[in-house]
Amino acid sequence: MTRERLRIAYLCDMSPLDRTLYSGGNARIHDALQKHAGDVTILPQTWARAEPVRRLIHAMPEALNLRARWRAQYALRRVIARGIEAELQRGGYDVLFGAYALHALAGVRTPAGMVTAFTSDATQTVYRLSEVGRAHKRVFVVGPLLDKWVERRERAALAQADLLLWPSAWLKDAVTARYGVDPGRNHLVPWGANIATPPPAASNTLRRDAPVRLLVIGRNWSAKGGPEAFDTMMELRAQGVDARLTVIGCQPPRAHCNAHVTVHSQLNKAVPADLAQFNAALAEAHFMVMPSFESYGFAFCEAAAHGLPSLCLRVGGVPVRDGITGHALPPGADAADFAQKILGYLDDPASYARLCQSAREEFKTQLNWDSWGQTTADLLQEAVARKRDGSSDTAA
């Protein structure tokens, strides 16, 4: 039986129509809701009577803009919320769906019977206190003075939501523990790869007498673990393996460039030729080596889509399962540890082939946006039905 399409108001601090923002995740979330859950209306990103403040912040240098914008939105939450509330009253929506920007939900009072849902790969406080946040230097001078206030604002915003959809068990558990959120409102729904489903991967044989191709994807060489990936390549070469490294998205420093490193510093997946080159690099690689500190990481989903095993660190919500999509090594693992994993598979090519197959299967069953959209649609339908039943009982 065909079920009713929900009327969904989509709220983020940036438009999902810009497919470059939030690493493309904002656009994918919007599209998956439109495809699987209902008719989606993007709410304006303006700040009502505080719009001059928003424009002033956006005119600031990017580093300051990024850090001031969300804190200002919390501070001005009631002023900003009035514009959102007016749109919600006019629109007759079933669901207010927030993505990434918890601060955009702050202070918003929804009409009776409307479900509020939210998804993100982190909250500011969970990120700051985690190994991921501690790995990155804080640069906003007044940030520490506002930390407790920010956490109170987050707690209040989370309390408004009927559904909290987290892409990783790490974040789901951290939110439950940190904010005292009812576990019944917390759901694990993994995000997907930000590429179309590639064809089934051809058998990519791993042999000692052939090149072993490693891959790094990201805009920040150091943050993505590029130096460790380079050192892993060099460690393998020192042990007689013809290891090569391909870099996509950034330019490594001269010290990390040699005849065995291929660099595609800028590939735009919206450009067909660039997308073809991106997919070819993933299809040809044997391992993605990215010992990065991050709260999720779409690149790991994209590697799984190509049946490409990932080697990373066991931090944050990185979507790599040991022995399924690759291996997540303990923090502190170095190039020798990553090289040892690869050498083990060089000695057991059959195990490597099984790892590639299981990575692809994980993509097909979990790490794709259709799976996310279908699961989220089911959860939204159930939540809307509960709200309607509750409203009917109250009216009776």
C-alpha positions as MATLAB code, in Angstrom:
seq = 'MTRERLRIAYLCDMSPLDRTLYSGGNARIHDALQKHAGDVTILPQTWARAEPVRRLIHAMPEALNLRARWRAQYALRRVIARGIEAELQRGGYDVLFGAYALHALAGVRTPAGMVTAFTSDATQTVYRLSEVGRAHKRVFVVGPLLDKWVERRERAALAQADLLLWPSAWLKDAVTARYGVDPGRNHLVPWGANIATPPPAASNTLRRDAPVRLLVIGRNWSAKGGPEAFDTMMELRAQGVDARLTVIGCQPPRAHCNAHVTVHSQLNKAVPADLAQFNAALAEAHFMVMPSFESYGFAFCEAAAHGLPSLCLRVGGVPVRDGITGHALPPGADAADFAQKILGYLDDPASYARLCQSAREEFKTQLNWDSWGQTTADLLQEAVARKRDGSSDTAA';
ca = [
       0.000    0.000    0.000;
       1.307    3.439   -0.932;
       1.721    5.536    2.188;
       1.129    9.244    2.526;
       4.048   11.475    1.609;
       4.993   13.668    4.511;
       5.248   17.444    4.284;
       8.755   18.230    5.496;
      10.258   21.611    6.383;
      14.046   21.393    5.982;
      16.182   23.544    8.259;
      19.927   24.101    8.047;
      22.175   27.139    8.328;
      23.285   26.556    4.728;
      21.201   25.692    1.678;
      21.292   22.048    0.567;
      21.080   23.317   -3.004;
      24.787   24.144   -2.747;
      26.211   20.655   -3.147;
      29.702   21.641   -2.034;
      28.803   22.580    1.548;
      29.144   20.139    4.439;
      31.156   17.910    2.089;
      27.972   17.337    0.082;
      26.156   15.714    3.001;
      23.559   18.467    3.346;
      22.485   17.997   -0.267;
      22.391   14.202    0.050;
      20.243   14.335    3.190;
      17.792   16.691    1.484;
      17.639   14.558   -1.661;
      17.123   11.311    0.272;
      14.232   12.834    2.214;
      12.657   14.080   -1.012;
      13.029   10.668   -2.642;
      11.897    8.458    0.215;
      10.042   10.452    2.868;
       7.971   13.247    1.407;
       7.755   16.683   -0.142;
      10.582   18.829    1.186;
      10.499   22.616    1.505;
      13.788   24.353    2.296;
      13.284   26.979    4.980;
      15.112   30.304    4.522;
      18.522   30.666    6.148;
      17.796   34.301    7.034;
      17.709   35.520   10.645;
      14.492   37.573   10.686;
      15.119   40.871   12.535;
      18.709   39.765   13.201;
      19.481   39.461    9.480;
      21.931   42.415    9.539;
      23.985   40.497   12.119;
      24.062   37.404    9.894;
      25.251   39.453    6.920;
      27.936   41.103    9.017;
      29.230   37.715   10.194;
      29.234   36.323    6.654;
      31.377   39.272    5.572;
      34.055   38.301    8.085;
      37.110   36.190    7.163;
      36.098   32.542    6.867;
      37.947   31.345    9.971;
      36.129   33.899   12.143;
      32.823   33.496   10.309;
      32.747   29.736   10.953;
      33.301   30.150   14.683;
      31.167   33.231   15.315;
      28.143   32.279   13.215;
      26.766   29.346   15.186;
      27.472   30.941   18.561;
      25.655   34.095   17.454;
      22.737   31.994   16.285;
      22.426   30.462   19.740;
      22.623   33.920   21.328;
      19.929   35.336   19.025;
      17.850   32.155   18.945;
      14.518   33.652   19.959;
      14.742   36.512   17.464;
      15.744   34.162   14.636;
      13.185   31.532   15.636;
      10.261   33.900   15.083;
      10.809   33.892   11.332;
      11.019   30.096   11.252;
       7.919   29.729   13.413;
       5.924   31.982   11.090;
       6.856   29.790    8.122;
       5.973   26.617   10.038;
       2.543   28.038   10.879;
       1.886   28.896    7.225;
       3.197   25.682    5.702;
       1.087   22.983    7.326;
       4.085   20.678    7.695;
       4.196   17.266    9.346;
       7.921   17.380   10.115;
      10.584   19.952   10.908;
      13.843   18.279    9.874;
      17.120   19.839   10.982;
      20.441   18.866    9.420;
      23.930   19.598   10.772;
      23.060   22.925   12.419;
      21.654   22.223   15.877;
      21.894   25.969   16.511;
      19.328   26.544   13.750;
      16.777   24.533   15.770;
      17.506   26.416   18.987;
      14.496   28.216   20.404;
      12.099   27.127   17.643;
       8.592   26.357   18.914;
       6.783   24.057   16.520;
       3.004   23.917   16.024;
       1.148   21.217   17.939;
       1.381   17.822   16.285;
       4.542   18.540   14.296;
       7.462   16.104   14.595;
      10.955   17.552   15.027;
      13.893   15.460   13.784;
      17.604   16.165   13.606;
      20.729   14.582   12.136;
      24.409   15.500   12.302;
      27.791   13.817   12.575;
      28.627   15.688   15.808;
      27.568   18.252   18.338;
      30.016   20.982   19.245;
      30.485   19.742   22.808;
      30.860   16.058   21.960;
      33.336   16.978   19.234;
      35.339   19.310   21.488;
      35.713   16.748   24.279;
      36.514   13.803   22.007;
      39.858   12.559   20.696;
      38.842   14.141   17.406;
      38.382   17.620   18.847;
      41.465   17.396   21.042;
      43.557   16.608   17.974;
      42.781   20.042   16.516;
      44.047   23.275   18.049;
      41.402   25.733   19.250;
      41.800   29.130   17.603;
      38.720   31.067   18.799;
      40.042   32.960   21.829;
      36.717   33.383   23.643;
      35.540   29.847   22.856;
      36.508   28.296   26.219;
      34.594   31.015   28.075;
      31.397   30.018   26.276;
      31.706   26.219   26.431;
      29.309   25.641   29.344;
      26.769   28.063   27.886;
      26.989   26.307   24.502;
      26.367   22.933   26.120;
      23.254   24.263   27.848;
      21.961   25.564   24.535;
      22.665   22.196   22.879;
      20.886   20.326   25.652;
      17.807   22.534   25.258;
      17.766   22.133   21.463;
      18.125   18.354   21.677;
      15.287   18.213   24.198;
      12.963   19.706   21.551;
      13.515   16.841   19.102;
      11.294   13.786   18.773;
      13.880   11.940   16.676;
      17.668   12.160   16.778;
      19.319   10.319   13.896;
      23.054    9.752   14.267;
      25.320    8.240   11.585;
      27.627    6.505   14.093;
      27.287    4.452   17.268;
      30.053    6.615   18.748;
      27.929    9.755   18.477;
      24.687    8.051   19.484;
      26.279    6.749   22.685;
      28.061   10.043   23.402;
      24.851   12.060   23.056;
      22.979    9.685   25.358;
      25.706    9.911   27.984;
      26.475   13.630   27.729;
      23.021   15.164   27.502;
      20.880   12.531   29.205;
      18.801   12.077   26.071;
      16.120    9.391   26.212;
      17.602    6.409   24.322;
      14.201    5.883   22.718;
      14.656    9.099   20.731;
      18.201    8.219   19.678;
      18.629    6.159   16.508;
      21.664    4.890   14.606;
      21.156    5.536   10.882;
      24.461    5.521    8.939;
      25.025    8.084    6.232;
      26.076    7.089    2.725;
      28.658    7.708    0.043;
      28.466   11.027   -1.791;
      28.717    9.381   -5.195;
      26.339    7.436   -7.408;
      26.549    3.682   -6.978;
      29.534    2.525   -9.035;
      29.400   -0.735  -10.982;
      30.611   -3.843   -9.144;
      34.353   -3.632   -8.676;
      36.514   -5.717  -10.954;
      38.799   -8.121   -9.147;
      41.736   -5.992   -7.985;
      44.406   -8.591   -7.346;
      46.935   -7.902   -4.616;
      50.369   -9.353   -5.404;
      53.936   -8.810   -4.244;
      55.194   -8.721   -7.832;
      52.859   -5.863   -8.863;
      52.309   -2.275   -7.700;
      50.343   -1.789   -4.480;
      48.303    1.392   -4.800;
      47.436    3.473   -1.737;
      44.999    6.380   -1.694;
      44.353    9.534    0.356;
      41.286   11.762   -0.179;
      40.803   15.171    1.431;
      41.376   18.909    1.275;
      43.795   19.062    4.193;
      46.900   16.901    3.789;
      47.888   16.852    7.446;
      44.380   16.541    8.895;
      43.612   13.556    6.671;
      46.728   11.712    7.813;
      48.593   12.319    4.578;
      52.072   12.303    6.171;
      51.392    8.893    7.729;
      50.063    7.569    4.410;
      53.254    8.746    2.687;
      55.383    7.130    5.395;
      53.384    3.906    5.001;
      54.198    3.886    1.302;
      57.879    4.444    2.031;
      57.875    1.718    4.705;
      56.452   -0.746    2.186;
      59.001    0.277   -0.427;
      61.782   -0.263    2.113;
      60.522   -3.835    2.429;
      60.632   -4.451   -1.307;
      57.008   -3.661   -2.172;
      56.366   -1.429   -5.200;
      53.979    0.834   -3.272;
      52.466    3.914   -4.933;
      50.361    6.714   -3.435;
      47.577    8.693   -5.113;
      46.388   11.910   -3.475;
      43.017   13.496   -4.286;
      41.875   16.902   -3.085;
      45.031   18.613   -1.859;
      48.672   19.313   -2.670;
      51.169   17.596   -0.346;
      54.283   19.544    0.641;
      57.441   18.950   -1.367;
      58.818   16.608    1.296;
      55.906   14.237    0.638;
      56.164   14.245   -3.144;
      58.354   11.915   -5.172;
      58.214    9.761   -8.286;
      55.855    7.308   -6.558;
      53.210    9.910   -5.642;
      50.431   10.988   -8.041;
      48.494   14.123   -7.116;
      45.044   15.278   -8.253;
      44.838   18.405   -6.126;
      41.400   19.450   -7.347;
      38.709   17.112   -8.619;
      35.139   18.400   -8.794;
      32.722   15.469   -8.676;
      30.098   17.674  -10.356;
      32.287   17.696  -13.502;
      31.908   14.399  -15.417;
      35.581   14.154  -16.404;
      36.713   14.815  -12.835;
      34.201   12.331  -11.448;
      35.454    9.688  -13.879;
      39.023   10.312  -12.709;
      37.910   10.149   -9.068;
      36.125    6.837   -9.587;
      39.062    5.437  -11.556;
      41.449    6.245   -8.707;
      39.232    4.406   -6.217;
      38.755    1.469   -8.559;
      42.517    1.074   -9.091;
      43.582    1.453   -5.456;
      44.219   -1.458   -3.105;
      43.895    0.433    0.203;
      42.722    3.838    1.305;
      45.134    4.859    4.069;
      43.661    7.759    6.074;
      44.653    7.890    9.758;
      42.627   11.064   10.238;
      40.805   12.452   13.264;
      37.215   13.108   12.199;
      33.679   12.584   13.387;
      32.557   10.617   10.308;
      34.171   10.704    6.873;
      32.273   10.289    3.606;
      35.460    9.143    1.874;
      35.300    5.865    3.813;
      31.773    5.262    2.483;
      32.970    6.035   -1.042;
      35.850    3.599   -0.652;
      33.407    0.890    0.461;
      31.257    1.643   -2.599;
      34.221    0.619   -4.741;
      35.037   -2.422   -2.622;
      38.180   -0.617   -1.453;
      39.322   -1.460    2.100;
      40.191    1.459    4.377;
      42.943    1.675    6.966;
      42.309    4.362    9.572;
      42.379    5.160   13.278;
      39.715    3.989   15.724;
      38.487    7.476   16.609;
      35.186    9.335   16.410;
      32.454    7.879   14.257;
      34.617    6.827   11.310;
      32.476    4.265    9.401;
      35.115    1.536    9.165;
      34.378   -1.859   10.727;
      37.294   -4.156   11.455;
      37.468   -7.011    8.997;
      34.397   -5.733    7.115;
      35.325   -2.464    5.413;
      38.971   -2.417    6.457;
      40.759   -1.927    9.756;
      40.623    0.829   12.378;
      43.871    0.813   14.328;
      44.254    2.264   17.842;
      45.243    5.931   18.150;
      49.006    6.140   18.107;
      49.389    3.561   15.348;
      52.166    4.585   12.978;
      53.293    3.888    9.429;
      54.909    0.599   10.448;
      51.572   -0.608   11.865;
      49.671    0.290    8.702;
      52.366   -1.264    6.521;
      52.175   -4.449    8.584;
      48.447   -4.764    7.883;
      49.096   -4.441    4.165;
      51.958   -6.939    4.269;
      49.656   -9.415    5.982;
      47.217   -9.225    3.090;
      50.038   -9.501    0.553;
      50.770  -12.862    2.163;
      47.082  -13.839    2.041;
      45.481  -12.543   -1.179;
      42.335  -14.622   -0.622;
      41.641  -12.762    2.632;
      42.140   -9.479    0.799;
      39.584  -10.506   -1.839;
      37.060  -11.339    0.895;
      37.692   -7.969    2.551;
      36.975   -6.170   -0.726;
      33.735   -8.109   -1.136;
      32.556   -7.390    2.399;
      33.345   -3.676    2.002;
      31.174   -3.507   -1.089;
      28.395   -5.422    0.676;
      28.501   -2.981    3.592;
      28.005   -0.149    1.125;
      25.084   -1.899   -0.556;
      23.274   -2.646    2.705;
      24.160    0.336    4.929;
      26.543    3.006    3.655;
      24.268    4.425    0.948;
      21.698    7.206    0.919;
      18.781    5.055   -0.216;
      19.219    2.946    2.912;
      19.389    6.097    5.038;
      16.332    7.581    3.329;
      14.215    4.446    3.680;
      15.070    3.968    7.357;
      14.518    7.642    8.111;
      11.193    7.657    6.254;
       9.990    4.721    8.369;
      11.026    6.461   11.594;
       9.365    9.719   10.551;
       6.127    7.971    9.596;
       6.026    6.225   12.974;
       6.722    9.466   14.848;
       4.057   11.381   12.927;
       1.524    8.616   13.594;
       2.323    8.715   17.322;
       1.874   12.488   17.399;
      -1.454   12.261   15.596;
      -2.686    9.520   17.906;
      -1.647   11.599   20.892;
      -3.448   14.647   19.529;
      -6.599   12.590   18.919;
      -6.519   11.212   22.466;
      -6.113   14.729   23.869;
      -8.987   16.057   21.759;
     -11.241   13.193   22.848;
];
